[in-house]
């Protein structure tokens, strides 16, 4: 079941794109993963943290500023309610949403030659195609350890920032919330044509493990440098998802702002969302600033 959760989070969180920059004065230029949110009548400070959904244990880190900010918060909000994802009764309906509609299969989406290539790839990673043939290609991408993290994922322990923060919240008995539901995230897959999803999957497989390793290593290095803008620029070089940028990133950022405002008015909140949501003219930081909040890096 943890693999199902990872698929839901990774597909939506690691798709970072280089969209048009607006309101240049609002775009964060500082290098930081942790930001404090003040002003506009707030009685307490809330915090915004940019996560990377999977990272090698040797590269995982939390700054003192992050730990202190977390301790000061009264509740923790993720992209989705992480505690809900631990409930098997909540996961079963999500699993059903991973299947394509109208009896569509992967064989319908690929040429014979490309299907053979895809089948051989998943057979090699231990995911027999007989169990995957009706799975939505974007969901299937998240189930593929090589596509998401390259061969290196098999050689070291992997850490999830979300799972670490969830454990910290539970230990401190903090309330856990979500900015959107997992069902909503899964529904976005249906807004992207299956053939377009299949092309993304095919290109990912054809790029090879070496390319995946190199790009992920570069992404991790930028993350360790806390350079959210450079991370966005790097992932923006991948044109396969640019046509769906508004759906996967921008529209979600905008929908989160009123939800975040309500949470912050209620109590000091630690928001932990994918780092790709923070930067740029339509990122969460710029949108909060445009709404009248002071959003500055934690020193």
C-alpha angles and dihedrals in degrees: 000000000000088000089056091051091048091052093053093049100039098051093054099034105046097046098101120172140187102240127172115294115234133175092023094193090060096051112106112244099174122097107242140122095199122062133178121224119210141153135042092096097309112154093201138029120257127194138223122206127187113219135194104217097220128021137158113267091238090059097044115112142161120199122224088247090056093049092048092047090051091050091051092054123092097204139017125225124195130182085267132012102274094197090057088057089061091062111093091205089059093047098052095067089047090053089055089052090059091073122091118246129245093031090288114169134192089251088064091056103046135056114247091258094049093046090054089052093049092045092050090050095053093041087056093053092048100258106120113215092227087075096041106044096105098038117116107257095234091052089047090054089060092051090056111089093194094051093051102038109002126235091310090077088073094053103056143031114273124217129200116211089206093055091047092051091045091055090048091050093050092048090052092041093237121161114255122215139173131224090213138001127264087234089060091050091051091048090061089070088067091057091064115070113250091235090055090049090049091052090052090051092048093049090049091053094044092051087068135218094282092059092045091049093049095049093045092048089052091048092051091049091053089047092053087051087052090231102152094171094053090048090055092048091050095052090043088068087074104085096186094092101032093099089061098042096115091050098046101037122000100048091046092051090054093048091051096059099075090042091052091047092055092048093048092050089054099047144333105289133197107211115200114188135149112292089235089071094060108063135061135045093295096038124117094258094053092043092051090048090049088052090058104265128130107236114182135158117266109247 
